[in-house]
Amino acid sequence: MPSYNPPLRDMQFVMHEVLNVTEQLKQIPRHADTDADTINAVLEEGGKFAANVIFPLNISGDAEGCKLDKTTHEVTAPKGFKEAYAQYVEGGWAALSCDPDYGGQGLPFVLNQCIYEMMNSANQAWTMYPGLSHGAYEALHAHGTDEQKKLYLPKLVSGEWTGTMCLTEPHCGTDLGMLRSKAEPQPDGTYKLNGAKIFISAGEHDLAENIVHLVLARLPDAPKGSKGISLFAVPKYNVKADGSLGTRNGIYCGGLEHKMGIHANSTCQMILENAVGTLVGQPNKGLQAMFVMMNAARLGVGNQSLGLTEVAYQNALAYAKDRIQMRSLSGVKAKDKDADPIIVHPDVRKMLLTAKAYAEGGRALACYCAMLLDQHLYHPDEKVRKESDEMLALLTPIIKAFLTDNGFEATVMCQQVFGGHGYIKEWGMEQFVRDARINMIYEGTNTVQSLDLLGRKILGNNGATLKKFGKLVGQLVEAEGVNEKMAEFINPLAYLGDQMTKFTTEVGFKGFQNPDEVGAAAVDYLRVAGHLVFGYFFARMASVALKEIAAGNTDPFYQAKLQTARFYFAKLFPETASLMRTARAGSKVLMDTDLALA
């Protein structure tokens, strides 16, 4: 059976020693009183909930799965899930970072991010039920009418109700401009929706008394394509003016998907038959409103893979220390045993350190992005709000794609550490691999994320935002460039920073001549950008560790941090050279292949 220990020390290191979040929060009036003690106390309690309440349900939930009653269209979650959700609501976890005007606790999003990392480590399938509600809350909070906010937000904030996003249809996934669901206006100002949606996570379940679906559909006179999509709030149960539940609405689960992983989360085929809904935002502007939820979901999906990377690493490390196989190539290490623990073997260490580096780099980036979100939403300076939003937009596709690619690689490596036992269900490793696989697919495949990064976020504004991140890199290089002990971290980072400018210009020029060149380079480009970002944060973490050691701090945590950073720059960061080479190979070897693909 696997185990899980919340990585509180590393979270505290990132927030308090690297990012100095409390100093930044002091600049935001609503968070000015959030000190380190408060953050640490909440993290500790959140870790207990994750490790003690939902982690024990992970394997059993995966084995049992969800059950659909085709007569009533009701879905039952695995045993223990409903009771765990009741504890979650009772503990106030749903309200942690929500607006106090609607019953929220108003704590920073950066803190909520860490709570969700731990819950994703413990049980990704369970965490998806409340996780999607945050996106629905954000979309309604930003674009809902006063009546919608009054009706839905207090219940979503408390966790009494959950939320979903209903986008995908059987004939269209990412290409939402093709969707066919219809919304007919009614005399009372509501709409009746008809259509079919698929792959709707947590679309139907028994954890909460009501589910608020945010549904994309077309009005009768809507223009074709993505410019003719509107967004509607469609509850499972119609809600009366006083907030009480009324009749069952015409939206129901027609089937459950049989999936590779996340078996304990209900991935539903949703049918709309004259379902009553209300318009969210402006007519034909639904994608703008839904993007609030989609961007939140993309950050959340990156967080899912971060959580799985951490828990897989922890279990692989424990196994590698205990499992004995063969002798060390450099001589016997465990003289009292018949063989040495497999952790003495270089390649086992490489797999473990890869997972550890991807977890630590991902955690730093995820917390940084969460802090950007806090600043974008609530900083009193409009310039800071705007710049934070711009930087967050640049980093969101990297969070989603780079962390999920890394997460799948890490879980596979950690499974490999177990050898044959990693292929057996009771150890839990094969579930981490299966669960991690979906994260590269949903909320926009990682190819879509790479096109978004290169095409829209970078070339779309002539690299202006990328230059702003490059300026952060340059400031770090300038500050630490004279420090010989930082050379092994700063030199490769500075070199890639310089190369990135040339690389981007070259790809952009070729793409201007032939748009397929952007498509051919985009995936490789995103990984290069991901390493640039990770390299920046690993250099910052190494700088903190070196300063602590120089000050006489003997805590082995800091030496360990340096060792992980050295491994990252020596073994993982150099991938950027081959990625830039393959990106420069261009589109011809991909597109001039009609005979090969005949």
KEDREN-532381 format. One line per field, with one value per residue (C-alpha): residue number from 1; y, x, z. Coordinates in steps of 0.2 Angstrom, whole numbers. Layout:
REM KEDREN-532381
k c(NUM_...) $
py c(Y_...) $
px c(X_...) $
pz c(Z_...) $
***
This chain:
REM KEDREN-532381
k c(1_2_3_4_5_6_7_8_9_10_11_12_13_14_15_16_17_18_19_20_21_22_23_24_25_26_27_28_29_30_31_32_33_34_35_36_37_38_39_40_41_42_43_44_45_46_47_48_49_50_51_52_53_54_55_56_57_58_59_60_61_62_63_64_65_66_67_68_69_70_71_72_73_74_75_76_77_78_79_80_81_82_83_84_85_86_87_88_89_90_91_92_93_94_95_96_97_98_99_100_101_102_103_104_105_106_107_108_109_110_111_112_113_114_115_116_117_118_119_120_121_122_123_124_125_126_127_128_129_130_131_132_133_134_135_136_137_138_139_140_141_142_143_144_145_146_147_148_149_150_151_152_153_154_155_156_157_158_159_160_161_162_163_164_165_166_167_168_169_170_171_172_173_174_175_176_177_178_179_180_181_182_183_184_185_186_187_188_189_190_191_192_193_194_195_196_197_198_199_200_201_202_203_204_205_206_207_208_209_210_211_212_213_214_215_216_217_218_219_220_221_222_223_224_225_226_227_228_229_230_231_232_233_234_235_236_237_238_239_240_241_242_243_244_245_246_247_248_249_250_251_252_253_254_255_256_257_258_259_260_261_262_263_264_265_266_267_268_269_270_271_272_273_274_275_276_277_278_279_280_281_282_283_284_285_286_287_288_289_290_291_292_293_294_295_296_297_298_299_300_301_302_303_304_305_306_307_308_309_310_311_312_313_314_315_316_317_318_319_320_321_322_323_324_325_326_327_328_329_330_331_332_333_334_335_336_337_338_339_340_341_342_343_344_345_346_347_348_349_350_351_352_353_354_355_356_357_358_359_360_361_362_363_364_365_366_367_368_369_370_371_372_373_374_375_376_377_378_379_380_381_382_383_384_385_386_387_388_389_390_391_392_393_394_395_396_397_398_399_400_401_402_403_404_405_406_407_408_409_410_411_412_413_414_415_416_417_418_419_420_421_422_423_424_425_426_427_428_429_430_431_432_433_434_435_436_437_438_439_440_441_442_443_444_445_446_447_448_449_450_451_452_453_454_455_456_457_458_459_460_461_462_463_464_465_466_467_468_469_470_471_472_473_474_475_476_477_478_479_480_481_482_483_484_485_486_487_488_489_490_491_492_493_494_495_496_497_498_499_500_501_502_503_504_505_506_507_508_509_510_511_512_513_514_515_516_517_518_519_520_521_522_523_524_525_526_527_528_529_530_531_532_533_534_535_536_537_538_539_540_541_542_543_544_545_546_547_548_549_550_551_552_553_554_555_556_557_558_559_560_561_562_563_564_565_566_567_568_569_570_571_572_573_574_575_576_577_578_579_580_581_582_583_584_585_586_587_588_589_590_591_592_593_594_595_596_597_598) $
py c(0_17_31_50_64_82_91_105_110_112_122_134_136_141_153_161_160_160_170_180_179_187_203_203_200_215_226_219_226_211_199_211_202_185_181_166_158_158_151_137_132_131_121_109_106_104_91_81_81_76_62_56_58_56_47_31_32_33_14_9_22_18_-1_3_17_27_19_26_21_22_23_39_45_47_43_36_40_26_22_35_49_57_57_64_78_82_83_95_106_106_111_126_121_125_143_146_158_164_181_185_194_177_168_165_166_177_169_171_160_155_146_137_131_122_114_108_101_90_85_80_70_61_58_67_59_65_82_85_86_102_108_111_121_134_138_139_151_162_163_168_180_189_188_183_195_201_189_174_179_180_163_153_160_157_139_136_145_134_118_114_114_110_116_110_116_109_112_97_89_72_80_93_94_109_117_124_135_119_116_113_114_127_139_146_162_161_175_175_179_161_150_132_122_106_97_84_86_73_71_81_79_77_80_70_63_61_72_88_92_102_105_121_117_131_127_133_134_145_157_156_171_167_170_154_149_154_171_164_155_160_154_148_143_127_119_101_106_123_135_145_164_161_149_133_118_116_104_92_102_94_91_73_60_48_38_36_35_20_27_23_32_43_30_37_53_53_58_60_61_75_77_93_92_108_112_129_141_159_169_172_188_195_185_177_182_165_160_176_172_153_157_163_145_137_146_142_124_124_130_116_102_107_106_89_82_91_82_65_68_72_56_45_51_48_30_26_34_23_8_11_13_-4_-15_-25_-31_-34_-26_-8_-7_3_-10_-18_-5_-16_-29_-36_-40_-52_-37_-18_-7_-2_17_14_11_27_25_22_39_47_42_47_64_67_66_76_90_91_92_105_116_113_119_135_139_135_145_160_159_158_174_182_178_186_202_202_201_212_223_241_247_245_243_228_220_222_216_201_196_197_187_174_172_169_155_147_136_131_126_116_107_107_101_88_81_81_73_58_55_56_44_32_33_30_15_9_10_-3_-15_-29_-23_-6_-15_-23_-13_-16_-4_10_15_10_20_36_33_30_45_56_52_62_78_79_78_88_106_109_96_100_103_116_124_125_134_146_150_152_158_169_173_176_180_188_202_201_193_208_197_185_199_204_187_188_204_194_181_196_204_187_184_202_200_183_183_188_174_159_147_151_149_131_138_155_152_139_150_165_156_149_167_173_159_161_178_171_155_165_177_163_153_169_174_156_156_173_165_148_146_127_131_138_122_111_120_124_108_109_127_126_113_125_139_128_124_142_145_131_136_153_146_133_146_157_142_138_156_155_138_145_160_149_138_153_160_144_135_116_110_96_103_116_105_93_108_112_94_93_110_103_87_97_109_94_81_89_107_102_94_112_110_95_103_119_108_98_114_121_106_114_108_101_84_83_90_83_65_60_44_40_42_35) $
px c(0_7_9_9_17_12_28_25_44_46_30_36_53_45_33_43_61_60_45_43_24_19_29_20_3_6_4_-14_-26_-37_-22_-11_-14_-10_6_18_10_-7_-1_9_-6_-18_-6_-3_-22_-24_-11_-20_-36_-27_-17_-29_-46_-45_-29_-35_-50_-38_-35_-53_-61_-51_-56_-75_-77_-94_-111_-125_-143_-149_-167_-165_-149_-141_-123_-116_-98_-87_-89_-83_-82_-98_-93_-76_-84_-95_-79_-72_-87_-88_-70_-73_-60_-72_-73_-54_-49_-67_-75_-80_-95_-102_-96_-78_-63_-54_-37_-24_-25_-7_-12_-27_-15_-4_-20_-25_-8_-9_-27_-21_-7_-19_-33_-35_-51_-60_-52_-59_-77_-74_-60_-71_-83_-69_-69_-88_-87_-74_-84_-100_-90_-83_-97_-113_-128_-132_-146_-135_-122_-135_-142_-127_-111_-115_-119_-104_-93_-99_-97_-116_-117_-103_-100_-95_-90_-100_-90_-86_-98_-97_-91_-80_-67_-55_-64_-78_-84_-92_-103_-122_-131_-145_-153_-170_-175_-191_-204_-198_-180_-174_-168_-172_-156_-155_-140_-127_-110_-97_-82_-90_-80_-91_-106_-117_-114_-121_-108_-118_-137_-136_-124_-122_-117_-110_-115_-109_-123_-129_-143_-155_-148_-130_-116_-106_-90_-83_-91_-108_-106_-115_-113_-128_-130_-140_-143_-147_-161_-170_-168_-182_-181_-178_-163_-172_-172_-186_-190_-177_-170_-169_-150_-145_-131_-134_-119_-102_-86_-75_-58_-40_-39_-47_-60_-67_-72_-88_-84_-102_-111_-123_-140_-150_-168_-177_-166_-169_-154_-150_-137_-120_-112_-116_-125_-112_-98_-98_-80_-74_-84_-79_-61_-61_-65_-54_-39_-42_-45_-28_-19_-28_-23_-5_-7_-15_1_12_2_5_23_26_16_24_42_39_34_47_60_54_54_72_79_71_72_88_94_112_128_134_145_158_158_147_137_126_138_125_113_113_112_112_97_93_95_114_112_115_100_88_94_92_74_71_80_70_54_60_67_50_41_51_52_34_29_39_31_14_16_23_8_-4_4_2_-17_-18_-10_-20_-37_-34_-18_-23_-11_-19_-2_3_-14_-12_6_2_-12_0_13_0_-7_11_14_-3_1_18_10_-3_8_26_20_8_21_34_21_18_36_39_26_32_49_44_34_50_59_47_51_38_30_26_15_4_-11_-8_8_-3_10_1_-14_-3_3_-15_-22_-8_-11_-27_-19_-10_-26_-40_-42_-34_-22_-3_-1_-15_-6_10_1_-7_10_20_6_-4_6_23_22_5_13_30_38_34_28_42_55_47_51_68_71_68_81_93_91_95_110_116_114_122_134_149_146_157_146_131_141_135_117_118_129_117_102_110_115_98_91_101_97_79_78_87_76_60_65_69_53_43_51_49_31_27_32_23_11_14_32_24_14_29_40_27_28_47_46_35_47_62_52_47_65_69_56_61_80_75_67_80_93_83_81_100_104_93_101_119_115_108_123_135_126_130_113_117_100_103_87_98_112_98_91_108_110_93_97_114_106_92_105_117_104_87_91_102_87_84_98_90_73_79_88_72_61_73_71_55_38_44_49_32_20_29_25_9_17_23_6_-4) $
pz c(0_-4_9_8_19_15_9_21_23_5_3_17_9_-8_0_14_9_-10_-15_1_-1_15_10_-6_2_14_-2_-5_8_9_13_23_39_32_41_40_55_48_31_40_52_37_27_42_44_25_25_38_29_13_21_34_25_6_3_11_-2_-17_-21_-16_-26_-41_-39_-36_-48_-50_-53_-64_-62_-80_-73_-62_-71_-53_-51_-35_-31_-22_-4_8_-5_1_19_15_5_20_31_18_18_37_38_28_14_0_6_9_-5_-9_-7_11_3_-1_14_9_21_9_11_-3_-18_-16_0_-9_-22_-9_-1_-18_-22_-7_-11_-28_-21_-10_-22_-39_-43_-27_-28_-45_-37_-27_-39_-53_-42_-40_-59_-59_-44_-53_-69_-60_-49_-64_-76_-67_-64_-47_-46_-52_-39_-25_-30_-34_-26_-7_-10_-21_-9_6_-5_-2_-21_-34_-52_-69_-86_-100_-116_-126_-138_-147_-164_-157_-143_-143_-158_-149_-164_-170_-155_-159_-142_-144_-132_-135_-126_-115_-111_-93_-97_-95_-109_-114_-119_-129_-134_-129_-120_-117_-105_-92_-76_-60_-71_-60_-42_-25_-15_-15_-16_-32_-46_-56_-74_-84_-102_-119_-132_-147_-147_-162_-172_-167_-180_-185_-176_-160_-161_-159_-142_-126_-108_-97_-79_-79_-62_-59_-48_-53_-39_-32_-28_-10_-14_-10_-23_-34_-48_-57_-72_-89_-88_-84_-86_-101_-98_-89_-99_-96_-94_-92_-75_-63_-61_-45_-54_-64_-82_-89_-105_-102_-111_-111_-115_-112_-98_-90_-89_-87_-98_-90_-97_-114_-129_-141_-128_-119_-123_-114_-99_-99_-101_-83_-79_-92_-86_-68_-74_-83_-68_-58_-70_-69_-50_-52_-60_-48_-34_-43_-46_-27_-21_-34_-29_-11_-13_-26_-14_1_-10_-17_1_6_-9_-11_-28_-34_-28_-31_-46_-35_-21_-8_2_13_20_32_18_3_-9_-9_-9_-26_-22_-24_-43_-53_-65_-50_-43_-59_-60_-42_-44_-60_-51_-36_-48_-57_-41_-33_-49_-52_-35_-36_-53_-47_-31_-41_-53_-39_-31_-48_-48_-30_-37_-53_-43_-28_-29_-27_-41_-58_-66_-55_-58_-77_-77_-66_-77_-92_-84_-78_-96_-102_-89_-89_-104_-97_-80_-89_-102_-95_-78_-85_-97_-83_-71_-83_-86_-67_-63_-76_-69_-51_-57_-65_-49_-42_-56_-58_-42_-50_-62_-48_-42_-23_-23_-31_-44_-59_-53_-52_-70_-77_-67_-73_-92_-93_-87_-104_-113_-105_-103_-120_-126_-123_-141_-140_-125_-135_-150_-137_-130_-146_-157_-146_-130_-138_-157_-154_-145_-153_-138_-126_-112_-114_-114_-97_-90_-98_-88_-72_-78_-82_-65_-57_-68_-64_-46_-44_-59_-49_-36_-41_-31_-41_-58_-61_-60_-67_-82_-91_-87_-94_-110_-113_-110_-124_-135_-132_-140_-156_-156_-154_-168_-180_-177_-178_-195_-202_-196_-204_-221_-217_-202_-202_-196_-179_-178_-181_-168_-154_-143_-143_-140_-125_-117_-120_-112_-97_-94_-94_-81_-71_-72_-66_-50_-47_-48_-35_-24_-25_-20_-5_0_-2_8_22_22_22_37_47_45_46_41_28_19_11_5_-2_-11_-19_-24_-33_-42_-48_-54_-63_-72_-77_-82_-87_-92_-107_-115_-122_-135_-143_-142_-151_-164_-168_-168_-181_-192_-198_-205_-222_-214_-206_-220_-235_-230_-240_-246_-229_-221_-236) $
***
